[in-house]
């Protein structure tokens, strides 16, 4: 029951009311606990990844630099939505100001656009490392990597700025209740008195172009990588290359599958896909990759695994020595 939150005003509301996950209110406490665990895992694991790469001079290859940036983006993306979600699910604190709502919308969607660009950059790095190993350092120089990072950021900004402007300038004269657990742009645009389809169509086309082109280039990179790997004479070299690539493919599957499902399911409407499923998909899309990315890399990459174990042992022994002293 939503009850009184369905307020009707004659001007843009000062605040929006975030419902959480419609139809799953009885499960909100369990969702709050689950999200808290995943968020804590995401923060600790990604901080550990960033710390290890930052401290270890042997982990300064492009692959680890991109991984470090990915971990930072994951922490930002999760931090933009999860604390508010937990607050909604645990205590019912579901109001968010007009400005905060559109700020959250802008940076959440910009972060997702940055992340897909980083996954493409990581795929390109693997292609260069495996297919052109002799030219790796000459191709992926610090200047080139910086240029790639800046391009990824500019692309996300160019995509998100018009979308945020279109949605924020819609007239909101009806309900201020957002049937979502964060300020997802389609859910907010549906509250407008004007036709929200132009902004929704822009989002669909823009997301499809960005994600679609990235996926095509990533797939092309991995086809070339697999051809190069299977032409190697050494079985150990083949297994090592496939193991590294396997980590990347796992991370990409975690990101793209729920991401694309979330985008297109929202367009299908409640008649085909229940609203609670749409919202749950959108929520998991923002929290599962940040939680599992560092675990996948930590388990699959020998250097990361080794340095993680070394750092943990160092901290444990130092703590025990201090305790005995």
C-alpha positions in Angstrom: 0.0 0.0 0.0 1.4 3.4 -1.0 -1.3 5.4 0.7 -0.7 9.1 1.3 2.6 9.5 -0.6 0.6 10.1 -3.8 0.7 13.9 -3.5 -0.4 16.2 -6.3 1.2 19.5 -6.7 1.0 22.4 -9.2 4.8 22.8 -9.6 7.9 20.7 -9.5 8.0 18.8 -6.2 10.6 19.8 -3.6 11.1 16.1 -2.9 10.4 12.7 -4.5 9.3 9.6 -2.6 11.2 6.5 -3.5 9.0 3.4 -3.0 11.8 0.8 -3.0 10.8 -2.3 -4.8 7.0 -2.2 -5.5 5.3 -5.4 -4.4 8.2 -6.6 -2.2 7.7 -4.3 0.8 7.4 -7.3 3.1 11.0 -8.4 2.0 12.5 -4.9 2.4 14.4 -5.8 5.7 16.0 -8.9 4.1 16.9 -6.8 1.1 18.5 -4.2 3.3 20.6 -6.9 5.0 21.6 -8.5 1.7 22.5 -5.1 0.2 24.5 -4.1 3.2 26.6 -7.3 3.0 27.2 -6.9 -0.8 28.0 -3.2 -0.4 30.5 -3.9 2.5 32.0 -6.6 0.3 32.3 -4.2 -2.6 34.0 -1.5 -0.6 36.4 -3.8 1.2 37.4 -5.9 -1.8 37.7 -3.0 -4.3 39.7 -0.9 -1.7 42.0 -4.0 -1.3 42.5 -4.2 -5.1 43.3 -0.5 -5.4 45.7 -0.6 -2.4 47.5 -3.7 -3.8 48.0 -2.2 -7.3 48.9 1.2 -5.9 51.5 -0.2 -3.5 53.1 -2.9 -5.7 55.5 -1.5 -8.3 55.4 -4.8 -10.2 51.7 -4.3 -10.9 52.0 -1.2 -13.1 51.1 -2.8 -16.4 48.1 -1.3 -18.3 45.9 -4.2 -17.3 46.3 -3.5 -13.6 46.0 0.3 -14.1 42.6 -0.2 -15.8 41.6 -2.7 -13.1 42.4 -0.1 -10.5 40.2 2.5 -12.2 37.5 -0.1 -12.6 37.6 -0.8 -8.9 37.3 2.9 -8.1 34.3 3.4 -10.5 32.6 0.3 -9.0 32.9 1.9 -5.5 31.5 5.2 -6.7 28.6 3.5 -8.6 27.6 1.4 -5.6 28.0 4.3 -3.2 25.7 6.5 -5.2 22.7 4.2 -4.7 23.2 1.5 -2.0 23.2 3.7 1.2 19.9 5.3 0.2 18.4 1.9 -0.8 19.4 0.4 2.6 17.9 3.5 4.3 14.6 3.0 2.4 14.5 -0.8 3.0 15.4 -0.7 6.7 13.9 2.5 8.1 11.5 3.8 5.5 13.5 7.0 4.9 12.4 7.2 1.3 12.4 11.0 0.5 15.0 12.5 -1.7 15.2 16.2 -2.8 14.6 17.2 -6.4 18.3 18.3 -6.8 19.7 15.2 -5.1 17.5 13.0 -7.3 18.8 14.4 -10.5 22.4 14.5 -9.2 22.1 10.8 -8.4 20.5 10.1 -11.8 23.3 11.9 -13.7 26.2 10.3 -11.9 24.7 6.7 -11.7 24.2 6.6 -15.5 27.5 8.4 -16.2 29.3 5.8 -14.1 27.7 2.9 -16.0 28.8 4.5 -19.3 32.3 4.9 -17.9 32.3 1.3 -16.9 31.4 -0.1 -20.3 34.2 2.0 -21.8 36.7 0.6 -19.3 35.7 -2.9 -20.2 36.4 -2.1 -23.8 39.8 -0.6 -22.9 40.6 -3.8 -20.9 39.7 -6.0 -23.8 41.9 -3.9 -26.1 44.8 -4.2 -23.6 44.4 -8.0 -23.6 44.4 -8.0 -27.4 47.6 -6.0 -27.5 49.3 -8.1 -24.8 48.4 -11.4 -26.5 48.4 -10.6 -30.2 51.1 -8.0 -30.3 53.3 -8.8 -27.2 56.5 -7.2 -28.7 54.7 -3.9 -29.3 52.8 -3.8 -26.0 54.8 -1.0 -24.3 55.0 1.0 -27.5 51.3 0.9 -28.1 49.9 1.3 -24.6 52.0 4.1 -23.3 50.9 6.1 -20.3 49.9 8.9 -22.6 47.7 6.6 -24.7 46.1 5.2 -21.5 45.4 8.7 -20.2 43.9 9.6 -23.6 41.6 6.5 -23.5 40.5 7.3 -19.9 39.7 11.0 -20.9 37.8 9.8 -24.0 35.8 7.4 -21.9 34.9 10.1 -19.5 34.0 12.6 -22.2 31.8 10.1 -24.0 29.9 9.4 -20.7 29.4 13.1 -20.1 28.3 13.9 -23.7 25.7 11.0 -23.4 24.4 11.9 -20.0 24.2 15.7 -20.1 21.4 15.9 -22.7 19.4 13.1 -21.0 19.6 14.7 -17.5 18.6 18.1 -19.0 15.6 16.6 -20.9 14.3 14.8 -17.8 15.0 17.6 -15.3 13.1 20.1 -17.5 10.0 18.0 -17.8 7.0 19.6 -16.0 6.2 17.6 -12.8 2.7 18.6 -11.7 1.3 15.2 -10.6 2.5 12.4 -8.3 5.9 12.7 -6.7 6.1 9.0 -6.0 8.9 7.2 -7.9 8.2 3.5 -8.3 11.8 2.6 -7.9 14.5 2.4 -5.3 16.7 5.1 -6.8 16.2 7.9 -9.3 16.2 5.8 -12.5 15.5 8.2 -15.3 12.6 6.3 -16.9 10.8 5.9 -13.5 11.3 9.6 -12.8 10.2 10.7 -16.4 7.0 8.7 -16.1 5.9 11.2 -13.4 6.0 14.2 -15.8 2.8 15.8 -17.1 4.4 16.0 -20.6 5.2 13.1 -22.9 8.4 11.4 -21.5 9.0 9.4 -24.6 11.6 11.7 -26.2 14.0 11.3 -23.2 13.3 7.6 -22.9 13.9 7.1 -26.6 17.1 9.1 -26.4 18.2 6.9 -23.5 17.4 3.7 -25.3 19.1 4.7 -28.6 22.1 6.2 -26.8 22.6 3.1 -24.5 22.2 0.7 -27.4 24.8 2.6 -29.5 27.3 2.9 -26.6 26.9 -0.7 -25.3 26.3 -2.2 -28.7 29.5 -0.7 -30.2 31.5 -1.6 -27.2 30.3 -5.2 -27.2 31.0 -5.5 -31.0 34.6 -4.3 -30.5 35.1 -6.5 -27.4 33.8 -9.5 -29.2 36.1 -8.7 -32.2 39.1 -8.4 -29.7 38.4 -11.8 -28.1 37.9 -13.5 -31.5 41.4 -12.3 -32.5 42.7 -13.2 -29.0 41.3 -16.8 -29.3 42.8 -17.2 -32.7 46.2 -16.1 -31.4 45.9 -18.3 -28.3 45.1 -21.5 -30.1 48.0 -20.9 -32.5 50.5 -21.0 -29.6 52.5 -24.2 -29.4 52.8 -24.3 -25.6 49.8 -25.7 -23.7 50.8 -23.8 -20.6 50.9 -20.5 -22.5 47.4 -21.3 -23.9 46.0 -22.0 -20.4 47.6 -18.9 -18.9 46.2 -16.6 -21.7 42.7 -18.3 -21.5 42.7 -17.9 -17.7 43.4 -14.2 -17.8 40.8 -13.7 -20.6 38.3 -15.8 -18.6 38.4 -13.3 -15.8 37.6 -10.5 -18.2 34.8 -12.4 -19.9 33.3 -13.2 -16.5 33.3 -9.6 -15.4 31.8 -8.5 -18.8 29.0 -11.1 -18.5 28.2 -9.8 -15.0 27.9 -6.3 -16.3 26.3 -6.6 -19.7 23.7 -9.3 -19.2 21.8 -7.7 -16.3 22.5 -4.2 -17.7 21.0 -4.9 -21.1 18.1 -6.8 -19.6 17.4 -3.8 -17.3 17.4 -1.4 -20.2 15.0 -3.3 -22.5 12.8 -4.8 -19.8 11.9 -1.2 -18.8 10.6 -0.6 -22.3 8.5 -3.7 -22.4 6.2 -2.4 -19.7 4.5 -3.9 -16.7 2.1 -6.0 -18.8 5.0 -8.2 -19.9 7.5 -7.9 -17.1 6.3 -7.2 -13.5 7.4 -3.9 -12.1 9.1 -5.5 -9.1 11.3 -7.6 -11.5 12.2 -4.5 -13.5 13.3 -2.6 -10.3 15.1 -5.7 -8.9 17.1 -6.1 -12.2 18.1 -2.4 -12.2 19.2 -2.6 -8.5 21.2 -5.8 -9.0 22.9 -4.3 -12.1 24.4 -1.6 -9.9 25.5 -3.8 -6.9 26.4 -7.3 -8.2 29.3 -6.3 -10.5 31.0 -4.1 -7.9 30.7 -6.9 -5.4 31.9 -9.7 -7.6 34.4 -8.0 -9.9 37.3 -7.9 -7.3 36.6 -11.4 -6.2 36.7 -12.7 -9.8 40.0 -10.9 -10.4 41.4 -11.9 -7.0 40.7 -15.5 -7.6 41.7 -15.7 -11.3 44.8 -13.4 -11.4 47.8 -15.0 -9.8 49.6 -11.8 -9.1 46.6 -10.2 -7.4 45.9 -13.4 -5.4 49.6 -13.6 -4.3 49.8 -9.9 -3.2 46.4 -10.1 -1.4 47.6 -13.1 0.6 50.9 -11.4 1.3 49.2 -8.2 2.5 46.7 -10.1 4.7 49.5 -12.1 6.3 51.5 -9.0 6.9 48.6 -7.3 8.6 47.8 -10.4 10.7 51.3 -10.9 11.9 51.8 -7.3 12.7 48.6 -7.3 14.7 49.6 -10.4 16.6 53.1 -9.0 17.4 51.5 -5.7 18.7 49.1 -7.8 20.8 51.9 -9.9 22.4 54.1 -6.8 22.9 
